[in-house]
């Protein structure tokens, strides 16, 4: 995989479970979890390249219920 990124998403409280289910079914998601804060869903993804990351963050069906999405490309791993 050429690109790794961390996604943080928010959704209406009634939609958080549906967004989490969508993330669970994405083949690029390494791990996904619910966290505290204004973006209660966090996912680490590994994709072949920036085009695949763009598709994941713009065309996925679970995005219909997302109200905000932050994407941070991982540039290095410390541990």
C-alpha positions as CSV (number, residue, x, y, z in Angstrom):
1,X,0.0,0.0,0.0
2,X,1.4,3.3,-1.0
3,X,-0.6,5.7,1.2
4,X,-1.7,5.4,4.8
5,X,-4.1,7.9,6.4
6,X,-6.2,8.5,9.5
7,X,-9.8,9.5,9.0
8,X,-11.9,11.2,11.7
9,X,-15.6,11.4,11.0
10,X,-18.7,12.8,12.6
11,X,-22.3,12.0,12.0
12,X,-25.6,12.7,13.7
13,X,-25.9,10.5,16.8
14,X,-28.6,8.3,15.1
15,X,-26.2,7.7,12.2
16,X,-22.9,6.9,14.0
17,X,-23.7,3.1,14.0
18,X,-24.5,3.1,10.3
19,X,-21.2,5.0,9.5
20,X,-19.3,2.6,11.7
21,X,-20.8,-0.4,9.9
22,X,-19.8,1.1,6.5
23,X,-16.3,1.6,7.7
24,X,-16.2,-2.1,8.9
25,X,-16.9,-3.2,5.3
26,X,-14.3,-1.1,3.6
27,X,-11.4,-3.3,2.4
28,X,-8.9,-0.5,2.9
29,X,-9.7,0.1,6.6
30,X,-7.1,-1.4,8.9
31,X,-8.9,-0.5,12.1
32,X,-11.9,1.6,13.0
33,X,-13.1,2.7,16.5
34,X,-15.4,5.0,18.2
35,X,-13.7,7.7,20.3
36,X,-14.7,10.7,22.3
37,X,-14.8,14.3,20.9
38,X,-16.4,16.1,18.0
39,X,-15.4,13.4,15.5
40,X,-16.5,10.1,17.2
41,X,-15.3,7.8,14.5
42,X,-11.6,7.1,13.8
43,X,-10.3,4.9,11.1
44,X,-6.8,4.0,9.9
45,X,-6.7,3.2,6.2
46,X,-4.0,1.8,3.8
47,X,-4.7,2.4,0.1
48,X,-2.7,1.8,-3.1
49,X,-2.3,5.5,-3.8
50,X,-3.8,9.0,-3.6
51,X,-6.5,8.2,-6.2
52,X,-7.8,5.4,-4.0
53,X,-7.8,7.7,-1.0
54,X,-9.7,10.3,-2.9
55,X,-12.3,7.7,-3.9
56,X,-12.6,6.4,-0.4
57,X,-13.2,9.9,1.0
58,X,-15.5,11.1,-1.7
59,X,-17.5,8.2,-3.2
60,X,-18.1,5.6,-0.4
61,X,-21.7,4.9,0.4
62,X,-21.2,5.5,4.2
63,X,-20.3,9.2,3.4
64,X,-24.0,9.9,2.9
65,X,-24.4,10.0,6.7
66,X,-21.2,11.8,7.5
67,X,-21.5,15.5,8.5
68,X,-17.7,16.2,8.7
69,X,-14.6,14.2,7.7
70,X,-10.9,15.0,8.4
71,X,-8.2,13.2,6.6
72,X,-4.6,13.1,7.7
73,X,-2.0,11.4,5.6
74,X,0.5,9.4,7.7
75,X,4.0,10.6,6.7
76,X,5.9,8.4,9.2
77,X,5.4,5.9,12.0
78,X,7.3,6.5,15.3
79,X,6.5,3.2,17.0
